[in-house]
Amino acid sequence: MVDSAVEVMGLVVWFIIGCYIVTRVCLALLRRKKLDVQDRWVVVTGCDTGIGAGAMNKLIEDKASVIAFCYTDEGSKAALAAGAKLAPRLDIADSEAVKKACEQVKEACGENLWGLAHIAGSVYPGFIEYQNMENYKKTMDVNFYAIVDITQHLISSLRAATGRVVIVTSVDGIVSLPGNAPYDAAKFAAEAYADAFRVEMSYWDIGVSVINPSTLRTPLAMNFFEAGAATWDQMDKVDPNGDWKQYWTREWLEGYAENMRENLEMIAQDPNIASSDIHHALTAARPKARYLSGRLARTLFYALWIMPEHWAFVIKKGTVSPAPNIELPDKRNS
């Protein structure tokens, strides 16, 4: 009896393993299948440079009708030259500008919009004690509120086409590291929004995919430490005699930036990795709900995401090197 029970259990285990393998293979094959997106309308934000420009170009190659939201005149001209149908120049943090641009979109696509890719982003790095509230507001405006604002205007057009929405958050949307709290908070907000939106829109078969890029060689990432120094300088003007300045000294900042720049050069990857994932999310027969874009996204950040919190804490703390001054100089000498 015991031998028979063990044998049955073994068969059940192998059956489960077999089902899992078959399911994975079928999903992989389905995800390789591409849809024809020729003449389908797609809105892409952040098309000036980097990931957004790359995703736009891939969609244009597929003969999709791309509407490129750009921040600069140069970006708008480049998008039109590349083949975008429209390339409105706007600040997506400006609600009136967003409303106007979305009206252009609906007029162009006949309120039949296949895809919406939220790629635009901004970052104001710096440690919390010398961050100012304006940086939090500006970061939330672009990285979260603009996503909500644009999507709200275009939901009916997406529903008409049974379309898709792609939201680029970041690995910072699943793992928050020290030195970038405003950005991380905005990306966590975008993650929560995407999770809720995916379920709500599923009643109309509108797909919602999230892209989590790790560090890629984009202007946003490669200028990270220069932007961090600018945040320090802003607080120095507002509160030049504050205690913060003795803990987070300029010398400490320069040492920290020098150490981290070496790592940045080493780990930054081609932004085409994320552009390709966005393209897949908009053109695949069975897109994924989440794309971990980049080597570190699939390894280090995934591990930090799922490991026990106290383990992750130790690793995160180790990224701050050198450590800030722990005591004020006058307290140490008293």
N, C-alpha and C positions, 0 to 999 in steps of 0.2 A: 504493500500500500504506500509506504513512504517513498519507495523508488518511483512509483507511478506518479505520485504528487510532484516530486522533484522534476520528473520528466515533463509533466504538463506545464509546470512553472517555467521551465527552460524554453519550451515551445512558445509560450505566451510572450516571454521576454524577447525572443528572436522575432516573433511576429510584430511586436511593437517597434523594434529596431528597424525591421524591414519597411514597415509603414512610414516611419520617419524618413528613411533614406529615399523612398519613392516620392514622398511629398516634397522633400527638398529638391530632388531632381526635376520634378514637374514644375515647381515654382521657378527654378533657375531657367528652364526652357521657356516658360511663359514670359519671364522678364526679359528674355532676349528678343522676343517678338516686338517689333516696332509698329506703331500706327502711322498712317499717312497724315501728316499735319500740313500738307500743302494748302495754302489759302486760309488756314485756320488762324484766328486772331489771338495774339498773345501779348500781354503787357509785361514788360520787364523793367524793374526799377534799378537804379545804380549802374547805368550802362556806360558811364564815362570811362571807367578803367577796370582792370582786374577781373574778378569773377563775373560781374554783370556784363561787361563787354564780351567776355568769352562765351557766356551762355547765349547772348544776343546773336553773335556770329554763327553759332551752331544751329540755331533755329532758322536764321536767314538761309543758311546752306540747305536746310530742309524745305525751303520755300514757304515757310510760315509767314503770315502777315504780322510783323513785329511792330509794336508801338513801344518805343524806347523812352523811358522817363530819365532825363539827364539833368544834372545839376549845373553844368557849365555850357556856354555857347560852343566851346571847342568839342565837348562831348556830343552835343546835339548835331553839329555839322558832321562829325565822324560817323555817327550812327546812321544819318541819312545817306552818306556816301557809301556805307557798308551795305545798304539796302533796306533799312527800316522804313516802314510806310509813313510813320509819324515819329517825331522825336521832340516832344514838348520839353522846354527847359523850365524847370521849376524847383523850388525848395519844398520837399515833401512834408516838411514840418509846418508849412503854411496851409491851413485848412481851405482858404479861399482859392489858392493856386491848385490844390488837389481837386477841389470841386470842379474847377474850370477844365482841368486836364481830363478828368473822368467823363465830363460831358463830351469832350472831343472823342474819347474812346468809344462811348456808346453811339455817337453819331457815325463814326467810321465803321464799326463792326455790326451795326444794325442791332445792337443789344444782343449779340450772339458771340460771347467771348469764351474761347476754349481754355486759355491759360492765363494765370496771374502769378508772376514770380517776384517775390519781395526779396531783393538782394541788397539794396542801398543800406549803408550803415555808417556810423560815426563813432569815434572813441575818444575819450578824455581820460587817459590813464593817470594813476597817482594813488598814493595810499590815503586811507580815509581821513586821517587827521588833518591833512592839508588839501583835501578836496573842498570845493565850494559848491553851494546848492545849485548854482547856475549850470554847472557841468552835469549834475544829475538830471536836471530838467531838459537840457539840450539833448542828452543821450537818450532819454526816454522818448522825446519828441520824434526822433528819427528812427530809433530801433524798435519802438513799440507802438506809440500812438499813430504814427504814419501808416503802419501795417493795418491797424484797426480802421483808420479813416478811409484809406483807399479801398479796402475790402468791402466796407459798408456801402460805398457808392456803387460797387460793381457786382454785388451778390446776384442781383436779378439777371444780369447779363451772363454770369457764369451758370446759373441755373438753367437758362434757356438752351445753353450748349452742352449741358451735363459736363461741365468743364473741370479744371484742376487748379489747385492753388499750391504753390511751393513757397515755403517760408524758410529763409536762410537765417538760422540762429547762430550757433557756434558751439564748440565744445564748452565754451564758457556758459552756455545755457543748461548744461548738465553737471558741470563741475566748476565751482567758483574758486578762483585763485586769488591770493593777496595782490594788491596793487592795481586793481581794475574794477572796483566795486560798482560804479555807475553802469558800466557796460554789462557786467555780469547780471546785475539786477534787471536790466532791460531785456536781456536775452532769456533769463528765467521767466519773465513775464510773457515774452513771445512764445515760449514753449507751452506755458499753461493755456494761452489763447489758442494755439494750434491744436492742442489736445481736445479742448472743448469744441472747437470749430469742426474738427474732423468727425466727431460723433454727430453733431447737429446737422451737418451737411450730408451725412451718409444717407439720409432719407430721400435725397434727390440724386444719389450716386455721384456727388461731387467729391473728388479725391483731394486729400490734403497731405502733403509730404513735408517733412522737416529735414533740412540739410544742416549737419553739424561739422563744419570744417575745423580742422586743427590749424596750426600756423602755416599760412601760405604766403608766397612771395608777392604780396599786394602792397600798394602804397600805404594802406591802413596799418598793416602789420610791420612793414619795414621802417616806418617812421614812429613806431610805438614809443621809444625812449626819448626821442626829441619832444613828443607830445607830453610825456610824463614830466620832463623838465619844465615845460611851459606851465603845467598845472602848479608845480612847486613855485614858480615865479609869480603866478597870479596870487597865491596865498601870501607870498612874501610882501606883495604890495598892500594887501588888505590887512595883514596882521604881522608886521615885521618884527615885533618884539614878543610874539607868543611863545609859550613853552614848546609848542610843536617843533619849532625851528632848532631847538637844542637836542631833541630826540632824533628828528629826521634832518640831519645837517646836510648842507650842500655837498660836503665831502663824502658823506655816506651815499647820497644820491648818485654822485659821479662814479663811485666804486661799484655800486649796485648795477648801474646801467652798463658799465664796462664789462662786468662779468656776464650779464644777461645778453649783451649784444653778440658775444661769441657763440652762445647757445642758439640765438635767433638765426644767425647765418648758417648754422649747422642743420637746424631742424626745418627751416622754411622750405616748403615744397611748391611745385608748380600750381598756380591757381586753376589750371585746366582740369585738375582733379575734381574740384567742386563744380566747375562749369559743366563737366560731363555728367555729374550726378544730377544736376538741375535739369539738364537736357533729357536724361533718362526719365526723370520724374514726370516730365511733360509729354514724352513721346512713347513710353513703353506701354505695352498692353496691360501689364500688371506692375505698376510702380510700387516701390516700397513706401511704408509709412515713415521710415527714418533712414537717412544715409549718413553714416559716419565717414566723412571725407578726409582722407589723409592717413598716413601711417600712424601718427600719434593718436589720432581720434580712435582708431580701431584697437590700439594697444594700451598705452599709458592712461589716456582719459577714460576709456571704457573700464579699465581696472579700477581707477579712482572712483568711478561712478558706482560700481557695485560692491567695492570692498567695505569692511567695517569702518565707521566714521572715524574712530580714533587712529586707525592705520593711515587713512587719507590725511588726517590732520598733521601727522608727523611728516609725511611726504610734502604736503603743501608748505609747511613751515620751513622745510629745507630749501625751498625755492628762493627765500629771502636771504641773500648773501652779498655782503656782510649784514649781520643783524643791526638794527638801529641802536642808538645809545639807550641803555635801560634806565639810567638815572640822570637827572639834571646835573650838570657839572658843579653847581654851587652846593647841591645836596651831598655830592660825593666828597667835597672838600671840607664840609662842616664837621 
